């Protein structure tokens, strides 16, 4: 990003390296403030808002550019003088400033317009010029937010002529800030367009971070193509790269600035790679999210670049993909495809390590597709087991992988993510409020509202834990015990492989549906290869004494969304106590 300020798709990017405002006067003189006023005026004209009518009727100038100039001049004066003083000394603005109530409304509307935008600050590690000099990353964002508030208050107080009795310290600066590096990796042929895209080094979030993406569901599956879809379609000034550690793999996730909220959210989901972990290193995964390729249809595709040993994901620019699930699930699909190639079994589910107060421990995997109730059952289990459980460590909350045990004992479970992407509707009502300082919220006022929250450390998810219980999350079956076990690999594989569930409002699916191995993110695309791995690992489960069964969460049955996971958790706790 070269410009000091840009605004696109209601996203504001402020380049602190190019320009850092440290006084109210600099704010009002800035290119960014002018652009905000221009957008504000255009919006008012389009809607024929009352504030626009008042401005148009009471400003001498008759075009938008001159109106913006006059508004800036009025605000500069209000930084120093009271409204009445300006009227006396500047007759030009007498008509505009005569109605105090209207002026206050305009100031509040501009402030509200600014705060409704998604606001991000950027600092370039390697280029320090006349912008941000020696102010630290965190301090610069705190000071900028306070400066915006102070500027707004000084202008409004002088317009009112008195100080307000109530002050609300609302977040007014950036929702998030990033430090970026310009480090290059050895781009092979076909990837040259990515060269020079800044790589995110650090992320700062000002909670509560709430975004309002245009979509609330994900649709379809990711399909394979057999030639590199990545052409020279990248304007490097409009892109960022998030270097993610997905399990043990290194992924470069490139995203267009219009999907900045999703890119920032990655910091709550994946461990961010350090500079020494990606400098001069070829990534295992390259994922390009939001490429403008002039193709009308939404493309969610991947390419196995065998020549360069890179798994490439590609999603083109479209309003249809403005949902974090597309970014998360494609990244995990690419991981899973590599795992399958290496002979490991990807698991769509959740895994926890539970340590009882007597010192014994057990490792549980609950497998199931989106909305099956795996995470909800484990959360209910956590609450119910407080008297019995000493510690509960999340290994994965959505996607993991099973690998052979080096000692030829029970297969081992490993995680991919440090965070969880969960539905607000399926959590305890108070949970989101308890975690508001760490969570990133998406469309909290809509169906399928989500939050992304850190749940595990990176060292925990890659450590590897021998699996003791391997369960299928059955969310649709009213009959049968909450917890039951299979007697043979063949009996178990039949249920796990079919992947039956009652679809919830997490995707566009409806009713009772099936997904191969309950995992459309890798196994569906490589069914033949996955089948061999399923048979291999399930045979090993039974050979080494892993208890394989199904847990009836009944999350998909109307009226049992809370009681189903709770009853399942009770049975699970009883079974663990007997182990």
N, C-alpha and C positions, 0 to 999 in steps of 0.2 A: 504494500500500500504506500503510494508516494504522496497523495494529497493529504492536506492537513485535516480535511473533513469530507465525508461523503454521506449521502442519504439515499437509500434504495429500498423499496418494498417495506417501508416503515422501520427500517433498520438504520441506525446512525453509527458510523465509525469515526472516531476522533483519534487522529494520529498525534500522540503527545510528542513524538520525536520531531515531527515537522514543526509543531507549534504547541506550546504549553501556556495557557492563560493563567496568570496568577493574580490578576486584579479584575475588579468589575468592569473597569474601563476597557481592558483588553477583551473581555467577553463580548461587550457590546460592539466593539470595533471588528470583531472576528468575522471571517468568511462564514464560519459555521452558524453564527447567530443570524446573519443575513439570510442564509438558506432556510433556516427554521421559520423565520418571519415570512419569507416568500411562500413556503408550503402552507403556512397558516392562513395567509391572505387568499391564496388560490382555493383552499378548501372552503373558506368562508364565502367566496364569490360563487363557487360551484353550488353550494347549498343555500345561497342567498341568506346566510345567517344574519341574525340581528346585529352582531358585532360588526360584520362587514358593512351592513347598511349604514351603521352609525359612523364608521370610519370614512366611508365614501362620501357621506353627506357633510361631514365636518372637517375634512381635510381639503386644503386649497388645491393640492395636486390631483390630477385626474387619471394617472396611470399607475400600475402596480409598483413599478420600480421606484417612482418618486414617492409613493405612499410609504414604501418600506424605508426609504431614506428618512422621511419625516418621523416615522415611528421610532427609528433608532435615535434620532436627534432628541425626541421627546423623552425617551428613556434615559438618555445621557443626562439631560437636565434634571430629571427626577432623582437621579443618583445624588444630586447636590442640593437642589432647591425643592421647596414645597410647591404644591400645585398652584396655590394662590400667587406665590412669588413669580412663577413662570408666566402666568397670565398677565401680570403687571408689566413684565419686562419684555415679553415676546408676544405681541398682539397676533402674530401669525397663527399661534396655537390656542387662542382664546376660545374659539368656537369648539374645538376638539376637547379642551380640558374643562369646559364649563360644567359638564354633567359628571359629577364625582362618581355616582353609582355606575355609570356606563364605563368610565375609565377603570374602575376596580374590576368590573366584569371582564374587560378586555385583558387586563393583566393576569387575572386568574385563568382565563381561557388559554392564553399563550403558555402559561406555566403548566396547565393541565395537558395541553397538546404535547409539550415537550416530554412530560412524564409518561405519557401513553406510548411513546416511541420506545423501541428496544435500543438501548444505548451501550455502546462498547468502546473502550479505549484500547489503543495499541501502542506499544513501545518497541522500537527496533533495537535489539541488543548491540548491533555493530555500527549503528549510525547515530551519533549524538551531535546535533548541530545547534541551531538557535532555538530549538524547542525545549524539551525537558532536560535540563543539564544534570545536576547532581541530586535531584529529588528522587527518593526511592520509589519503587514500584507501588507499594502499598500506600505510602504517604501521599503520593501524587494523586491517587484516586480519592482518598479521604479528603484531601484539601480541595480537589476540584468539586466534589459534591457539596462541601461546605460553602465554597465560593458561589455556586449556583444559588443555594438557599439564601445566602447573605445578599446577593444582588437582587433577587426577587423581593426580599423583605424591605430592603432600603427603598426600592422603587415604590412598593405598595404603601409603605409608611409615609412617604412624602406625598403620595397621591391622597392618602387619607388625612394627613395632617396630624395624626396621633399614632401612638404605638398600640398594637393589638394586645388584648389581655391573655390570649391563648396562643401558644406556639406549638406547631406540630413538626417534629423533626423527620420529615419524610425523605426517603431516598430520592435524591434529585440529580445525582451525578450519573455515573455509569452503572448499569446493571452488572456488568462484568468487565474485567480488563485482562489483557494478555500481553506477555512479552514474547516476541518472535525473533528467531534466528534466521540468518540467510545462508546457512550451511547447505552445501550441495552434496548429493550422493552420486555415485557413478551410474548415471541414467543410461540404460541400454537403448539400442535403437528401438524406436516406437514410443518412447516415453519422454522425448526431449521437451515436449511442451510443458512438462511439469517442472523443468529446471528453473530455479529462481523463485518458486512459490515459497513464501516465508513459512518456516516451521515453528509451531508453538512450543515455547520453552516453559512458560509458567502461566497459570490462570488464577485470577482473583475474582471471587463472586461476592456480590453484596446481597445477602439474603433479606427477605425471601425472593428468590429468583422465580418469576412466573412468566411463562411464554404462552402465546395463543396461536399455535400452528393452525393452518387452514383445514387440516384433516384430523380425524379422531380414530381412524382405523387404517389398517394395512390390507392390501388386496393382492391376490394372486401369489405365484411362486416365482422364484428366480430361475431363469433358464440359461442354458449354456450356449455360447456362440463359439465359432471355430476360427475366428480371425480377430486380431486386436481391434477393439472398437474405438480405441483412444487415438483421435486425430488431433491436429493442431487447433483445438477449439478453446484453449484456456487463455483468458486475459489474466496474467499473473497478478495484476493489481487488485483483482476481484476475488482472489482465492487465498485460502490458508490450508496448512497441513497439520493434522494432529498426529503425532507419533505415538501410537498405542502399543502396549504390550498385551496381546490377547492370548491368555495362557502363556506359553513359552515362545510364541511367535511375535515377530516385529511387523507391525502394520503401519503403513503411511496412508492415513485417511484424509483425502483432499476434499474440501467442501467450498462451494460458492458462498460469498458473503451474505446472500439473501437467505441462507439457511444457517446463519451464525448461531442462533439459539441451539440448534441441534449439535453443532460442532462444539460449542462450549459445554453442553450437557455431557459430552463424552468424558469429561474429567471426573464425573461422578460414577462412571461406569467402568472405564478401563484405566489401568495404571499408565501414566504418561511416561514415555521413555526418556531417559536422561541423554544429554548430548553425546556423551562418550559411548552410549549404547547404539546410536544410529549414525554417528559421523563416519563417513567413508564405509558405510555398511549397506549392503543390498537388503531391502526388506523382503520378508516372505510374502507379504500381502501389499498390494496397491489397490486402493478403493477411491474412485472418483465419483463424487456426489454432486449432481447439479450442473452437468456439462451442457452447454448450449450447442446442439447439433442440428437444429432446424428440422427435427423429425417430430411430427405431431404426436405420435403414439408414445406413451410412457414406456421406456426401456429399462428393465431391471435385469441385467444380464451379467454373466461372468465368463472369463476366458482363462483357460489353463495354459499359461505361457510356459510350455515345457522347455523351450530353448533357453529362456532366462531364469527358469525356476522361480517364477512369480505367479501367484494366483491373483488375477485382476478382476475387480468388481467395477461395474459401470452403471450409473443411473443418470439419465439425462434430466435436464431442467424442466420442471413442470410443477404447477400448483398441486397436482395429484400426489406428489411425493413429500409434501410438507407435513410430515409426521415422523417422529423420531424412530418409530418402529422400523422404517425402511433403512435408516442408517445403521441401527443396532443389528438388525437381523441379517443384512447383507454382510456386515463385518464378521458375524459369527458363522454365516454360511461359508465364507471363504476359509475361515479357520477350520471348519469341519471337513471341508473337501480335502484340505491338506492332511488332516488327521486320518481320513479314510485311506488316502494314498500311502500313508506310513503304517497302515495296519492297526490303527486304534479306532475304538468305537465311540462316536459322538452321542451324547445323551442330552435330550431336551428334558430338563427336569431340575430338581433341587437336591442338594446334598448337604448334610450337617454332621459335624463331629460332636457327640454329646458325652460329656464327662459327668458321671454321677458323683454325689457327695461322698460315696464310699471309695472313690478313686477309679472305679471301673469305667470303661468307655465303649461306645458303639458308634458306628458310622452308617448312616442311613441315606439311601438314594430314593427319591420319589420321582418317577418319570411320568411325563404327560405333556400333551400339547397345550397351547395357549388356552387359559380358562379352565384347566382340568382341576385346579384346586391344590396343586402341590405346595406352592408358597403359603397359601392361606392355612393349610393344615399344619405346616411347620410353625407358623406364627401362633396358631392356637395352642400347639404343643408347647411352645416356649412359655406361654402364659400359664398353662395348666401345671407344668412340671417344675415350678419354682422351688417347691419343697424338696424335690428329688434331684434336680439338676444343679450341678455346681457351675458348669460352663457349657456354652453352646456356641460352636464356631461354624459359620456358614462357609462352605467350600465352594458351592455355586448355587445360584438362585434361578438360573434360567438355562444355561448351557454348560455342560462339562464333557469330560472325555474319560473313558475307561481304558487303562493300559495294563499290560501284563505286570505281575509282581516280580521283581528281580529275584526273590527267594522262591518263586514258583508256588506261592501260597495264594490267598484270595486276591483277585484282581484289584487294582488301585484306582481310586477316583481322583480326578484333578479338575480344578476350576478354570474359567476363562475370564471372569469379570470380577472386579472388586465392588461392584454396585448391583442394585436391583432396580428393575423397571416394572413397577407394580401399579395395579388399579386401585384408586382411592376407594372405590365402592366396596372392594372386598377386604378392606382393612378395618380394624377396630376404629370407631369414629374419632377417638382422641389421638390415634397414632400419628397422623399427619401433623397435628398441632405440636405434639411432643418433639417431633423431628424437624420443625419448620426452619431451624437455623442451619440445617445441613442439606435439606432437600431442594430439588429443582422440580417445580410444578408445571404441568402442562394442561391447559384448558380445565382448570379446577371447577368450572361452572357447567361442564358438559358431560354427556354420557361417555364412559370409558376415560374419565379423567385419570391422569397418571402422575406419578412422582418417581424421580430417580434419586436414589439415596445410597451412599456408601454402606456396605454391610460387612466387608472383609478386608484383611490386609493382603497384599500381593504375595507375601511370603507364605501365608496360609493356603492360598488357592493353588500354588504350584508345588506344595510340599508332597502331596500324595498320601492318601489314606486308604487302607484296606477296607473293602466294602463288606459289611455284615448283613445288612438288609437291603434288598433291591425290590422296590414296590412299584406297581403301576397305579396311577391315579385315575380311578374310575369315578367320573362326576355325574353319571347318568342313571346308574342302576339303583332302584329303590329297594330291591330284595337282596338278601344275603347279608352276611356279617360285615361289619365295617372293615375288618381285617381278616384275610384268608391267605393260605399259602398253596403253592403248586407242588405236585409230587414228582414232576419230571421236566427236563428241559423242553421237550416237545409241547407239553401242555402250556408251559409258560410262554414259549416263543409265539404260539398261536395268538395269545392275548396281546402281548407287547407289539408284535408285528402288525396286527390289525389297526392299532392306534385309534380305537373308537372313543368318541367323546361327544358331549352335547355342547355345541358351539355357543359361546357367549358373545358379548358385543365387543370383542377384542379385534375381530377381523370382519370381513363382509360375509362370512359363512353363516348359515342358519340351520337349526335343527341338529339331528344326529348325523355326524360326519365321521369319515375315516381318513387317517393320514398314515402312510407307511411309517412304521416304527415311531409314530407320534412326533415325527421330526421332519418338517418340510425344508429344513435348512442344512442340506448336505445329503442325508440318506435318501430323500426323495429323488434327488438329481442323480445319485449313484446307487440305485436300488440293488443291482446285481452284486456290486462289490460289498455293499453293506450287509446283504444277506449272508455272505460267507463269514463276516465278522460277528454277526448276531449268533450264528450257530456255534462258532468258536468260543465266544465269551460266555454264552449261557451254559455250554457244557462245562466250562471251567468253574462257573458259579456253583453248580451242583456238585462237581468233583471236590471242591474245596470247602463246602459247607456254608456257602452264602445262602441265607433264607430268601427265597424269591416268592413274591405274592402280589396281591393287589389290595389297595386301600380305597374304600368307597367314600369319597369326599362328598358326593351328592351336591356339589356346588352348582351343577347345571339344572337342578330340580327346583322349580319355583317354590319359594317359602323355606327352603333349606340352605340358603346361601350362607348363613351364619352357623346354624345348628349342625349342618352336615360336616364341615371341617372340624368343628369342635368335638363331635362324637367320634369322628375318626381319630382325632388326636388322643382322646381318652383311651381308646383301644390300643393305639400305638404305644402309649406310655405303659399300659399294663403288660404288653408283650415284651418291652425292653426290660422291665423289672424282672421278668422271668429268665432272661438270657444269662 
